[in-house]
Amino acid sequence: MKKLILINKELSIFKKKSIKVEGDKSLSIRFIILSSLSTGKSLASNILKSEDTMSVMNILKKLGIKIKLNNNNCEVKGKGLFGYKFKKNLVLNAGNSGTTARLLLSTLIDSNYTIKITGDKSLKKRDMNRVIKPLKQFGAKIKSNKGKLPIFITGTKLLKPIQYKENLGSAQSKSAVLIAALKTKGQTKLYCLPSRNHTELMFKNILKVPIKIKKRSNDEIIQVNGLNEFKSFNYRIPGDISSASFFIVLTLLSKNKTLIIKNVNVNPSRTGIIKILNRMGAKIKIFNLKIYKGEKVADIFVRSNQNLKPINLEPKLNSSAIDEFLLIFLVAGTCKGMSSFKKLSELNKKESKRLDWGIKILNQIGIKTKKIKNQGIKIWGKQNLNLNKTYVIKNYLKDHRVFMTATIAGLALGGNWKIYDPNSFKTSFPSFLKILRDLGAKIEIR
């Protein structure tokens, strides 16, 4: 019998005025991968210890990289760009992590054996063509299940630089090309749509990899010179804005509450949710801003607001909030009037079909929606929602963001919620329930 989580009524009090969330997942995974390609011992503090980051660590250990965890500190002994030990019949399991599968694939393009990359049921449904296509151009031989896992990759010692146009706005696709370029003699040139830029910032500000970035009106041109070994480095990983977003929305939708979330990564390519919510009438503030190795880090202040307004969102903000749209849809459901969101087909290529799940959750709590050509959604919100029925969330492929969004809905809006697969949040945010309980939430796992 499946376990479930039961949430009883709304969160009545915030016992704490400030919280911290765990280390940024994107930065944690990139630290682990890039430090494994460095020469020497690298150390990260506040590393995210989630199922996704453990997947990448376990893969690198199979490739001969020594990794130690001590509390929230991670030590990686890198062996240089060509230091991995490739073995025959090697199978690498990325679990639920698309970032791990796509970025690790780019580090295997020089393997002298065929390596199998696989993952869990959810990951096997996700698109890998976005990295397969450019990695083949570098010279790697790749076979897949119609662009999905499992993937079989055989590298080459005759890698060649490429010119590639990335037209999805996918940070993982862009990063895979940039990491593969490190192992390639000559200059790789990438034309790409704007997306989160953590890899470029680490190349420029930490690794000192020769990289040039030219921003244009609608895209960017990135040039990387390969075969430049880089030294080990230390990194203090800030809190994850995606994790912080659940508490931003919880506070916003609750009554007469304030909350400070400390030491959060507020990279502009990731703070779309704050820009969008502020346009809807929220007054979320960023303060104590500092720059750390190219990344912006700050504290976030949020106050409850029961009078938010609907929004007709222009698609240019989509990429900077792509992981937070389930929460944004939930907020739109509490605004009187119609909100509209377009060009979001990427949401249905995530761990679950998140665009469809946004509709399912809103419909279940009585909010009218309309799907726009399988790429967007219209939402007719209602103010002062006070839910009093039983709501059931299941069969969502254990998508951590579906689970956490439904949890926030129950705590902020009331009702009795039964949410199956209660461990799904551990892929990205292991302390999620603990922080909620510390704030005063009444949550029961049966």
KOLGUMAR-321913 format. One line per field, with one value per residue (C-alpha): residue number from 1; y, z, x; residue in one letter. Coordinates in Angstrom, 3 decimals, padded with zeros to 6 digits. Layout:
<bakes>
i NUM|... $
north Y|... $
up Z|... $
east X|... $
aa A|... $
</bakes>
This chain:
<bakes>
i 1|2|3|4|5|6|7|8|9|10|11|12|13|14|15|16|17|18|19|20|21|22|23|24|25|26|27|28|29|30|31|32|33|34|35|36|37|38|39|40|41|42|43|44|45|46|47|48|49|50|51|52|53|54|55|56|57|58|59|60|61|62|63|64|65|66|67|68|69|70|71|72|73|74|75|76|77|78|79|80|81|82|83|84|85|86|87|88|89|90|91|92|93|94|95|96|97|98|99|100|101|102|103|104|105|106|107|108|109|110|111|112|113|114|115|116|117|118|119|120|121|122|123|124|125|126|127|128|129|130|131|132|133|134|135|136|137|138|139|140|141|142|143|144|145|146|147|148|149|150|151|152|153|154|155|156|157|158|159|160|161|162|163|164|165|166|167|168|169|170|171|172|173|174|175|176|177|178|179|180|181|182|183|184|185|186|187|188|189|190|191|192|193|194|195|196|197|198|199|200|201|202|203|204|205|206|207|208|209|210|211|212|213|214|215|216|217|218|219|220|221|222|223|224|225|226|227|228|229|230|231|232|233|234|235|236|237|238|239|240|241|242|243|244|245|246|247|248|249|250|251|252|253|254|255|256|257|258|259|260|261|262|263|264|265|266|267|268|269|270|271|272|273|274|275|276|277|278|279|280|281|282|283|284|285|286|287|288|289|290|291|292|293|294|295|296|297|298|299|300|301|302|303|304|305|306|307|308|309|310|311|312|313|314|315|316|317|318|319|320|321|322|323|324|325|326|327|328|329|330|331|332|333|334|335|336|337|338|339|340|341|342|343|344|345|346|347|348|349|350|351|352|353|354|355|356|357|358|359|360|361|362|363|364|365|366|367|368|369|370|371|372|373|374|375|376|377|378|379|380|381|382|383|384|385|386|387|388|389|390|391|392|393|394|395|396|397|398|399|400|401|402|403|404|405|406|407|408|409|410|411|412|413|414|415|416|417|418|419|420|421|422|423|424|425|426|427|428|429|430|431|432|433|434|435|436|437|438|439|440|441|442|443|444|445|446 $
north 000.000|003.390|005.825|009.223|012.586|014.240|018.004|019.333|022.827|025.926|026.924|029.027|030.545|031.112|030.155|031.545|034.912|033.693|030.462|029.082|026.662|024.073|024.629|025.427|022.201|023.606|024.909|021.740|019.467|021.777|021.991|018.208|017.709|020.568|019.839|016.232|017.653|019.946|019.050|018.661|018.687|020.937|021.642|022.898|023.938|023.870|021.242|019.986|016.395|015.328|012.200|014.112|015.184|011.715|010.308|012.419|011.565|007.837|008.072|009.909|007.359|004.686|006.778|006.706|010.050|010.132|012.070|012.565|013.990|015.428|016.999|019.576|019.704|017.889|017.110|016.079|014.966|015.900|014.206|016.722|016.897|013.363|011.702|009.497|005.720|004.193|000.488|-002.070|-002.674|000.399|001.343|004.774|005.503|009.166|008.376|011.168|013.883|015.309|017.676|014.743|012.691|015.526|017.117|013.850|012.671|015.582|014.442|010.981|012.062|010.816|007.372|004.505|002.096|002.132|003.409|003.011|005.903|005.122|006.513|005.988|005.619|009.379|010.269|007.654|009.693|012.930|014.354|013.787|014.821|018.339|017.041|014.025|016.177|018.522|015.783|013.753|016.770|016.727|013.192|010.929|007.947|007.851|005.446|006.050|004.946|007.492|010.332|008.993|006.847|004.401|005.983|004.243|006.555|005.719|008.524|009.360|010.739|012.812|015.392|018.475|021.899|022.775|025.650|024.977|026.796|026.068|027.168|025.738|028.085|025.000|025.652|021.936|021.775|024.866|023.574|020.182|021.875|024.096|021.183|019.043|021.972|021.749|018.453|019.703|021.334|024.671|027.046|025.977|028.592|028.441|030.505|030.166|031.591|033.132|030.635|030.226|031.040|029.246|027.281|030.383|032.206|029.289|029.101|032.831|033.591|030.343|028.098|030.934|029.023|031.193|032.141|035.069|035.983|038.433|039.301|040.275|041.393|037.905|035.517|035.124|034.038|032.062|031.060|028.603|027.557|023.941|021.905|024.376|022.443|024.212|023.951|022.775|025.356|025.983|027.039|028.135|027.227|029.668|028.658|027.545|030.124|027.286|025.885|029.354|029.917|027.458|029.528|032.786|031.588|030.052|033.396|035.372|033.315|033.045|035.750|038.433|036.740|037.884|035.811|036.348|033.682|034.094|033.675|032.769|032.650|035.521|035.154|037.240|034.226|032.461|035.153|035.258|034.195|037.285|039.583|037.911|037.927|041.562|042.445|040.717|043.024|041.255|043.375|040.876|042.575|041.517|042.962|042.389|041.775|040.649|039.131|035.793|034.414|035.955|034.894|037.305|036.222|037.996|037.731|037.769|039.426|038.526|039.681|038.225|039.821|038.917|041.406|040.166|040.877|038.646|038.857|038.412|037.218|037.850|034.703|036.420|035.783|032.058|030.778|032.575|030.943|027.611|025.497|027.694|027.848|025.406|027.880|030.846|029.087|028.513|032.212|033.138|030.908|033.215|036.432|037.758|037.800|035.992|035.310|034.091|032.242|031.319|029.267|026.850|023.537|022.935|022.309|019.078|017.839|017.921|015.095|015.021|016.941|020.013|022.156|019.445|019.069|022.797|022.460|019.355|020.989|024.191|022.350|020.195|023.264|024.799|027.111|027.322|026.912|026.582|025.029|027.104|024.896|022.583|025.467|027.679|028.189|030.669|030.811|032.446|033.014|033.561|035.679|034.542|030.827|028.811|025.146|022.644|019.433|016.486|016.725|013.779|014.033|010.810|009.218|012.245|010.232|011.298|014.797|016.686|020.025|018.657|017.240|020.435|022.714|020.645|020.802|024.593|024.771|022.772|024.757|028.166|027.579|024.935|021.611|018.058|016.898|013.361|013.456|010.117|009.317|011.504|010.983|012.519|015.893|014.325|014.477|018.231|019.495|016.945|019.431|020.672|019.032|019.764|023.490|023.446|021.684|024.156|026.926|025.237|023.131|020.109|017.351|013.634|010.796|007.503 $
up 000.000|-000.930|001.774|001.752|003.355|005.065|005.464|007.867|007.291|006.750|008.461|011.405|012.590|011.432|014.414|012.714|011.065|008.920|007.335|005.195|002.327|001.111|-001.420|-005.014|-007.012|-010.316|-008.678|-006.616|-009.659|-011.698|-008.852|-008.610|-012.361|-013.002|-009.927|-011.158|-014.349|-012.444|-011.179|-007.412|-004.418|-004.540|-001.594|-001.542|001.554|001.801|-000.948|-001.620|-000.400|-002.455|-004.496|-007.660|-006.338|-004.929|-008.415|-009.958|-007.129|-007.542|-011.301|-010.863|-008.308|-010.971|-013.254|-010.725|-008.977|-005.194|-003.418|000.314|002.136|005.640|006.822|004.097|002.849|-000.317|-001.276|-004.850|-006.054|-009.708|-012.203|-015.037|-018.263|-019.298|-015.883|-015.889|-015.833|-018.546|-018.224|-020.404|-019.896|-017.674|-016.751|-015.212|-013.557|-013.368|-011.273|-011.707|-012.639|-016.147|-015.351|-014.357|-017.443|-019.907|-018.394|-017.589|-021.145|-022.355|-020.206|-021.827|-025.424|-025.191|-023.776|-025.505|-024.494|-024.985|-021.855|-021.062|-019.427|-017.868|-015.258|-013.474|-015.096|-015.193|-016.624|-019.373|-020.743|-021.048|-024.203|-024.607|-028.278|-027.138|-026.072|-028.361|-031.507|-030.580|-028.901|-032.116|-033.940|-031.598|-032.861|-030.267|-031.414|-029.650|-029.846|-027.974|-027.601|-030.020|-028.265|-024.769|-022.228|-022.228|-024.228|-025.414|-026.024|-027.513|-027.495|-029.740|-029.357|-032.504|-031.077|-033.138|-032.165|-033.433|-034.186|-032.797|-032.574|-029.398|-029.990|-026.974|-024.266|-022.420|-019.906|-019.796|-023.574|-023.502|-020.579|-022.214|-025.271|-023.116|-021.015|-024.107|-025.597|-022.693|-024.097|-027.672|-029.400|-030.916|-030.491|-030.088|-030.957|-029.545|-030.553|-027.850|-026.450|-022.953|-020.071|-016.652|-016.943|-014.026|-016.238|-018.013|-014.704|-013.290|-016.450|-016.280|-012.557|-011.054|-013.649|-015.762|-018.912|-022.043|-022.765|-024.598|-024.314|-026.616|-025.806|-028.687|-028.745|-029.016|-028.306|-027.157|-028.831|-026.582|-027.622|-025.650|-026.304|-025.313|-023.918|-021.114|-017.888|-014.733|-011.075|-008.180|-006.382|-003.286|-003.476|-000.961|-002.474|-001.758|-001.161|-004.059|-005.389|-006.623|-003.093|-001.629|-004.034|-002.193|000.978|-000.917|-002.235|001.094|002.814|000.025|000.104|003.899|006.062|007.869|007.606|006.820|006.163|005.397|003.426|003.925|001.633|-001.601|-005.116|-006.923|-010.304|-012.685|-014.977|-012.089|-010.413|-012.892|-010.212|-008.127|-011.139|-012.104|-008.599|-008.074|-011.297|-009.807|-006.796|-004.423|-002.811|-002.547|-001.698|-002.245|000.238|001.628|-001.978|-002.620|-005.518|-004.874|-007.684|-010.274|-008.663|-006.941|-003.400|-001.133|001.482|000.347|002.241|001.501|003.048|002.709|000.087|-000.373|-003.197|-005.996|-009.583|-012.690|-015.319|-019.077|-019.049|-021.972|-022.873|-022.518|-018.757|-019.150|-019.064|-015.804|-014.022|-015.832|-012.650|-010.713|-013.001|-010.965|-008.084|-010.357|-011.673|-008.072|-007.274|-010.446|-009.198|-006.196|-008.269|-009.373|-013.165|-016.027|-016.224|-019.386|-019.917|-023.373|-025.007|-022.118|-023.992|-022.214|-018.994|-020.407|-021.015|-017.325|-014.737|-015.298|-017.681|-015.462|-017.656|-017.438|-013.697|-013.175|-014.803|-012.753|-009.414|-010.227|-011.536|-008.427|-006.182|-008.328|-010.615|-014.272|-016.793|-020.535|-022.283|-025.144|-028.061|-025.729|-025.075|-022.497|-020.076|-019.208|-015.559|-014.185|-010.555|-007.450|-004.447|-000.831|-001.535|001.586|000.680|002.813|000.774|000.443|-002.415|-003.719|-005.703|-007.112|-010.230|-010.933|-011.660|-008.272|-009.631|-006.656|-007.771|-008.139|-004.621|-003.076|-004.937|-003.755|-000.211|-000.358|-001.764|001.150|003.802|002.372|001.182|003.540|002.914|003.646|001.189|000.523|-001.548|-002.505|-002.893|000.058|-000.481|-003.959|-002.683|-001.690|-005.275|-004.888|-001.394|001.433|004.246|002.725|005.252|008.180|007.436|007.115|010.456|012.042|010.796|012.449|009.708|010.781|008.456|008.954|006.961|007.098 $
east 000.000|001.360|002.330|000.681|001.060|-001.889|-001.990|-004.577|-005.969|-003.889|-000.676|-001.827|001.464|005.006|007.129|010.233|010.791|013.676|014.849|017.650|017.163|019.629|022.399|021.553|021.068|022.345|025.523|026.016|025.901|028.131|030.637|030.863|031.299|033.720|035.849|036.203|037.759|040.140|043.611|043.760|041.423|038.338|036.064|032.469|030.557|026.743|026.553|023.034|022.775|019.773|019.091|020.076|023.471|024.124|023.449|026.205|028.617|027.995|028.568|031.875|033.057|032.499|034.712|037.560|037.001|037.395|034.627|034.136|031.117|031.386|028.129|027.414|031.001|032.045|035.646|036.431|039.862|040.003|042.304|042.216|040.233|041.188|041.439|038.327|038.878|036.713|035.946|034.232|030.499|030.132|026.540|025.905|022.540|021.477|018.387|015.833|018.331|018.146|021.017|023.224|022.387|022.886|025.983|027.757|027.175|029.300|032.253|032.249|032.927|036.543|035.701|037.479|034.688|030.933|029.165|025.478|023.596|020.228|017.838|014.543|011.111|010.541|013.965|013.583|010.686|012.649|014.223|017.959|018.197|019.050|022.485|022.819|022.813|025.704|027.768|027.648|029.058|032.068|032.766|031.123|029.054|025.694|022.782|019.538|015.947|014.446|016.239|015.582|017.405|019.039|021.851|025.018|027.986|031.382|033.908|036.820|040.330|039.790|037.413|036.755|035.352|031.897|029.574|026.124|022.809|020.849|017.252|015.411|016.670|017.945|020.715|021.494|021.962|024.161|026.218|026.718|028.229|030.471|031.746|032.390|034.334|036.796|038.107|038.333|041.298|040.338|037.418|033.790|031.176|027.658|024.639|022.005|018.808|019.048|018.953|020.559|024.256|025.940|028.323|029.599|030.085|032.089|034.229|034.983|035.234|036.544|038.160|039.613|038.717|039.108|035.506|033.918|030.245|028.500|024.890|022.637|019.013|017.536|020.400|024.002|027.221|029.582|033.099|035.243|038.833|039.432|042.326|043.013|043.522|042.314|043.188|041.044|038.928|036.832|033.217|030.574|027.224|024.357|020.743|018.553|016.061|013.829|013.630|013.116|010.205|007.966|008.287|007.895|004.533|003.493|004.080|002.454|-000.767|-001.019|-002.594|-000.606|002.778|006.321|009.418|013.112|014.970|018.697|021.699|019.899|021.348|019.565|021.248|019.068|018.672|016.889|014.760|011.896|009.425|010.222|009.813|006.540|005.039|006.009|004.211|001.175|001.307|003.662|006.352|009.172|012.462|016.053|018.554|022.072|023.153|026.717|028.646|030.349|032.516|030.258|026.961|024.582|023.670|021.179|018.428|014.783|011.922|008.304|005.005|001.498|-000.745|-004.407|-004.968|-002.750|-003.742|-003.771|-001.057|-000.665|002.915|005.232|007.248|010.635|010.464|009.738|013.314|014.133|011.173|010.859|011.043|008.618|005.590|003.505|003.789|003.067|-000.053|-001.158|-000.771|-002.677|-005.499|-005.919|-006.144|-009.513|-009.546|-007.833|-004.093|-002.409|000.886|002.252|005.029|005.456|005.631|008.959|007.002|005.604|009.158|010.072|009.920|006.164|003.922|003.943|001.728|-000.916|-000.373|-000.814|-004.209|-005.100|-004.269|-006.145|-009.202|-009.287|-009.506|-012.250|-010.260|-011.281|-008.452|-007.990|-005.009|-003.587|-002.498|-000.559|001.872|000.224|-002.617|-005.339|-006.393|-009.550|-008.623|-010.733|-009.852|-010.143|-010.068|-010.832|-010.731|-012.653|-012.771|-010.404|-007.913|-005.882|-002.618|-001.164|000.317|002.539|005.724|007.113|007.812|009.231|007.799|004.269|004.497|005.848|003.405|000.445|001.827|002.030|-001.506|-002.847|-001.005|-001.858|-005.426|-006.818|-008.520|-007.423|-004.773|-003.609|-000.436|001.077|004.803|005.809|009.551|009.568|010.807|014.125|015.392|015.941|015.049|015.540|014.786|011.505|009.170|011.478|011.465|007.663|007.315|009.740|007.447|004.475|002.916|000.888|002.029|001.516|003.034|001.164 $
aa M|K|K|L|I|L|I|N|K|E|L|S|I|F|K|K|K|S|I|K|V|E|G|D|K|S|L|S|I|R|F|I|I|L|S|S|L|S|T|G|K|S|L|A|S|N|I|L|K|S|E|D|T|M|S|V|M|N|I|L|K|K|L|G|I|K|I|K|L|N|N|N|N|C|E|V|K|G|K|G|L|F|G|Y|K|F|K|K|N|L|V|L|N|A|G|N|S|G|T|T|A|R|L|L|L|S|T|L|I|D|S|N|Y|T|I|K|I|T|G|D|K|S|L|K|K|R|D|M|N|R|V|I|K|P|L|K|Q|F|G|A|K|I|K|S|N|K|G|K|L|P|I|F|I|T|G|T|K|L|L|K|P|I|Q|Y|K|E|N|L|G|S|A|Q|S|K|S|A|V|L|I|A|A|L|K|T|K|G|Q|T|K|L|Y|C|L|P|S|R|N|H|T|E|L|M|F|K|N|I|L|K|V|P|I|K|I|K|K|R|S|N|D|E|I|I|Q|V|N|G|L|N|E|F|K|S|F|N|Y|R|I|P|G|D|I|S|S|A|S|F|F|I|V|L|T|L|L|S|K|N|K|T|L|I|I|K|N|V|N|V|N|P|S|R|T|G|I|I|K|I|L|N|R|M|G|A|K|I|K|I|F|N|L|K|I|Y|K|G|E|K|V|A|D|I|F|V|R|S|N|Q|N|L|K|P|I|N|L|E|P|K|L|N|S|S|A|I|D|E|F|L|L|I|F|L|V|A|G|T|C|K|G|M|S|S|F|K|K|L|S|E|L|N|K|K|E|S|K|R|L|D|W|G|I|K|I|L|N|Q|I|G|I|K|T|K|K|I|K|N|Q|G|I|K|I|W|G|K|Q|N|L|N|L|N|K|T|Y|V|I|K|N|Y|L|K|D|H|R|V|F|M|T|A|T|I|A|G|L|A|L|G|G|N|W|K|I|Y|D|P|N|S|F|K|T|S|F|P|S|F|L|K|I|L|R|D|L|G|A|K|I|E|I|R $
</bakes>
